[in-house]
């Protein structure tokens, strides 16, 4: 089967994140739609940062209001209209007004447009889903929105590949490529509100003399989900365990056992500077990363947040990204490798 080659602008119509589009373009050509979807999921959930997620969300119009949003291309705007066609066709004046009001409430609470794979859904179904998701905590809802974005991306990539296949094989006598995909299938649960690891950016293979890494092996960034934007100005501190015990003991805290590695403050993108040197292999051990959340949210519940994680001998060449989704009264994260 011939491989399909697309440009970044093609993938930008599928997902409004510039980083996603560039990474997909660099990862191609793809031998099949299924392979492209596999790569797309990995890029979206493990390589696109919080700002990229928000950029993609912002590209969508509010359901029922095609004039809103910031579409990345004419074709993405056309696809949005098509995806909302069932909802618009099934709407009454009163249901559209109700949808508009609930959309406004949602944006005010979560800071971004209500995102749902609307293809084939009626206004009533969308309203029901919106109302059921509205009580969610911001961290939970952010994850759901990202999963819905991936569903939309897969549908649009299906259209992209269909047009490519039709153009390439219209005059060739061979079996058509099966582009069907089960949109409703269970997604791989690799995020807990965008707390997935971030991999090295796509690039050519390094020469034997060049360092393997282009950034420190441990990184982080923070999203303020109460405002729907990166958290700027948060102090972060990284330490490693060097105590008398092989590992810290829950019932016997040894504050002297923690050794300072580095510290930084998040920038306008929610990312901090280097917390440690750029080395090909990180020392195995137990690390603690602490966030000065009390200074960022003076009236919040947490004076600070500390997370402990272990890097094993078999993982020393991997990259560990420890993002944080933060609100005044909750946070979600997990270690990625």
C-alpha positions in Angstrom: 0.0 0.0 0.0 1.3 3.4 -0.9 2.1 5.9 2.0 0.2 9.1 2.4 2.0 12.3 2.8 0.4 15.4 4.2 1.6 18.9 5.1 1.2 20.6 8.5 -1.6 22.7 7.2 -3.6 19.5 6.5 -3.3 18.3 10.1 -3.9 21.8 11.4 -7.4 21.6 9.8 -7.9 18.3 11.8 -6.6 19.8 15.1 -6.0 23.4 15.8 -2.7 22.9 17.7 0.3 24.1 15.7 2.6 21.8 17.6 0.3 18.8 16.8 0.2 19.7 13.1 4.0 20.1 12.9 4.7 16.9 14.7 2.3 14.9 12.6 3.8 16.4 9.4 7.3 15.4 10.6 6.2 11.9 11.6 4.8 11.1 8.2 4.4 9.7 5.6 1.9 7.2 7.0 1.3 3.8 5.5 -2.3 3.8 6.6 -5.0 5.8 8.4 -4.8 3.4 11.4 -1.1 4.1 11.8 -1.6 7.9 11.5 -4.2 7.7 14.3 -1.9 5.7 16.5 0.8 8.4 16.0 -1.8 11.2 16.5 -2.9 9.9 19.8 0.7 9.7 21.1 1.5 13.2 19.9 -1.7 14.7 21.3 -1.6 13.1 24.7 2.2 13.0 25.3 3.9 15.7 23.2 1.4 18.6 22.9 1.6 20.9 26.0 -1.2 22.7 27.8 -1.0 25.7 25.6 -1.4 23.5 22.6 -4.5 21.9 24.0 -6.0 25.3 24.7 -5.0 26.5 21.2 -6.9 23.5 19.7 -9.9 24.1 21.9 -10.0 27.8 20.9 -10.1 26.8 17.2 -13.6 25.4 17.6 -16.8 27.5 17.3 -19.3 27.4 20.1 -21.9 24.8 19.2 -24.8 26.6 17.7 -22.8 29.7 16.9 -20.6 29.2 13.7 -19.3 32.7 13.9 -17.4 32.1 17.1 -14.1 30.3 17.6 -10.8 30.8 15.7 -10.7 28.3 12.9 -7.3 27.6 11.5 -8.4 27.2 7.9 -11.4 27.4 5.7 -11.7 23.6 5.5 -11.7 23.3 9.3 -14.5 25.9 9.5 -16.4 23.8 6.9 -15.9 20.6 8.8 -17.2 22.3 12.0 -20.4 23.3 10.3 -20.8 19.8 9.0 -20.2 18.2 12.4 -22.8 20.5 13.9 -25.4 20.0 11.1 -27.5 17.5 13.0 -27.6 19.7 16.1 -28.6 22.8 14.1 -31.2 20.9 12.1 -32.8 19.5 15.3 -32.8 22.8 17.2 -35.7 25.0 18.0 -35.3 28.7 18.8 -35.7 27.9 22.5 -33.2 25.1 22.5 -30.7 27.2 20.7 -31.1 29.9 23.3 -30.7 27.4 26.1 -27.6 26.0 24.5 -26.2 29.5 24.1 -26.8 30.2 27.8 -25.3 27.0 29.0 -22.3 27.5 26.7 -21.7 30.9 28.4 -21.9 29.3 31.9 -19.5 26.6 30.9 -16.9 29.0 29.4 -17.2 31.2 32.5 -16.5 28.2 34.8 -13.8 26.4 32.8 -12.2 29.1 30.7 -12.7 27.4 27.3 -15.4 26.4 24.8 -17.5 23.3 25.6 -16.0 20.6 23.5 -17.8 17.5 22.3 -17.7 15.4 19.2 -21.0 16.7 17.9 -21.2 14.7 14.7 -24.6 13.0 14.5 -25.8 14.5 17.8 -29.0 16.4 18.3 -29.2 19.7 20.2 -31.1 17.8 23.0 -28.3 15.2 23.3 -25.6 17.9 23.4 -27.5 19.9 26.0 -27.9 16.8 28.2 -24.1 16.1 27.9 -23.2 19.8 28.7 -25.4 19.9 31.8 -24.0 16.5 33.0 -20.4 17.7 32.6 -20.9 21.2 34.1 -20.6 20.0 37.7 -17.2 18.4 37.0 -14.1 19.7 38.7 -11.9 21.7 36.2 -9.2 19.1 36.2 -11.6 16.3 35.3 -13.4 18.4 32.6 -10.1 19.4 31.0 -9.3 15.8 30.5 -12.7 15.1 29.0 -12.4 18.0 26.6 -9.0 16.7 25.4 -10.5 13.2 24.8 -13.3 14.8 22.8 -10.8 16.8 20.8 -9.0 13.5 19.9 -12.4 12.0 18.7 -12.9 15.1 16.5 -9.3 14.8 15.2 -9.8 11.2 14.2 -13.0 11.9 12.3 -11.3 14.8 10.4 -8.2 12.7 9.7 -10.5 10.0 8.2 -11.9 12.7 5.8 -8.3 13.8 5.0 -7.2 10.2 4.2 -10.4 9.5 2.3 -9.7 12.5 0.0 -6.1 11.4 -0.5 -7.0 7.8 -1.3 -9.8 8.8 -3.7 -7.4 11.1 -5.5 -4.6 8.7 -5.7 -6.4 5.5 -6.6 -9.5 6.7 -8.5 -8.1 5.4 -11.8 -6.4 2.3 -10.4 -8.1 -1.1 -10.2 -7.5 -2.1 -6.6 -9.5 -2.6 -3.4 -10.4 0.6 -1.6 -8.7 1.3 1.7 -10.9 0.6 4.7 -10.9 3.9 6.6 -13.6 3.0 9.1 -12.7 3.6 12.7 -14.6 3.0 15.9 -14.8 6.5 17.3 -16.6 5.4 20.4 -13.9 2.9 21.5 -12.2 3.2 24.8 -9.3 5.7 24.7 -6.0 4.8 26.3 -6.1 6.4 29.7 -2.7 8.0 29.6 -3.7 11.4 31.0 -5.1 12.6 34.2 -6.0 16.1 33.1 -3.0 16.6 30.8 -0.5 15.2 33.2 1.1 12.9 30.6 4.8 12.8 29.9 6.3 15.0 27.2 8.7 13.3 24.8 11.6 14.7 23.0 10.5 16.8 19.9 10.8 15.1 16.5 14.2 15.5 15.0 16.9 13.8 13.0 18.9 11.1 14.8 21.8 12.6 16.7 25.3 11.9 15.7 27.4 9.7 18.0 29.3 12.7 19.2 26.2 14.8 20.0 24.3 14.7 23.3 21.2 12.6 23.2 19.0 15.1 25.1 18.2 18.6 24.2 16.6 19.5 27.6 16.9 18.2 31.2 15.6 14.7 31.9 13.0 16.1 34.5 10.7 18.9 33.4 7.3 20.3 34.4 4.7 22.9 33.6 1.5 24.1 35.3 -2.0 24.9 34.0 -4.3 27.1 36.1 -7.6 25.3 35.3 -9.6 27.9 37.2 -8.6 30.5 34.6 -8.0 28.2 31.7 -4.5 29.4 31.2 -0.9 28.5 32.0 0.1 29.4 35.6 2.9 32.0 35.6 5.2 32.9 38.5 4.9 29.6 40.4 8.1 28.7 42.3 9.3 25.1 41.8 12.0 23.2 43.6 13.6 19.8 42.8 15.3 17.6 45.3 16.8 14.1 45.4 16.8 11.7 48.4 20.2 11.1 49.9 19.2 10.0 53.4 20.4 7.3 55.7 17.6 4.9 54.5 17.5 3.7 50.9 14.2 5.5 50.5 12.2 7.9 52.6 10.0 6.2 55.2 6.4 7.5 55.5 6.4 7.1 59.3 9.9 8.5 59.8 10.4 11.7 57.9 14.0 12.7 57.6 14.1 16.3 56.3 17.9 16.3 56.2 17.8 13.4 53.7 16.6 15.7 50.8 19.4 17.3 48.8 18.6 20.3 46.6 19.0 19.8 42.8 17.6 23.0 41.3 14.7 25.5 41.3 13.0 27.9 38.9 9.8 29.9 38.3 7.2 29.2 35.6 7.0 31.6 32.7 4.0 32.9 30.8 3.6 29.5 29.2 3.5 27.8 32.6 6.9 26.2 32.0 9.9 26.6 34.3 13.6 26.9 33.4 16.1 24.1 34.0 15.6 22.2 37.3 18.8 20.2 36.6 21.6 19.8 34.1 21.1 18.4 30.7 22.6 14.9 31.0 22.1 11.8 28.8 21.4 9.6 31.9 19.8 10.8 35.1 20.9 9.3 38.4 18.4 6.7 39.6 16.7 7.4 42.9 13.8 9.1 44.6 13.0 12.7 43.6 10.8 15.3 45.2 9.3 18.2 43.2 7.6 20.9 45.1 5.3 23.7 43.9 4.7 26.9 45.9 1.0 26.9 45.3 0.2 28.9 48.4 2.0 31.9 47.0 0.2 31.6 43.7 -3.2 31.0 45.3 -3.0 32.9 48.7 -6.6 32.0 49.6 -6.3 28.4 48.2 -6.4 25.2 50.1 -2.8 24.0 49.6 0.1 26.0 51.1 2.4 24.0 48.8 2.3 20.7 46.9 5.1 18.1 47.0 5.3 15.1 44.7 7.6 12.1 45.2 8.6 9.8 42.4 11.2 7.2 41.7 13.5 6.8 38.7 14.8 3.2 38.4 18.0 2.0 37.0 16.3 0.8 33.8 14.8 4.3 33.3 17.8 6.5 33.5 17.7 7.4 29.8 14.0 8.3 29.7 12.4 11.7 30.0 10.2 12.5 33.0 7.6 15.2 32.7 5.6 16.1 35.8 2.9 18.6 34.9 0.4 20.0 37.4 -3.2 21.0 36.8 -4.1 23.4 39.5 -7.1 25.2 41.0 -7.4 26.9 44.4 -8.9 23.7 45.9 -7.6 20.8 43.8 -4.7 19.5 41.8 -4.0 16.5 39.6 -0.8 15.1 38.3 1.1 11.9 37.7 4.6 10.9 36.7 5.3 10.2 33.0 8.3 8.6 31.5 
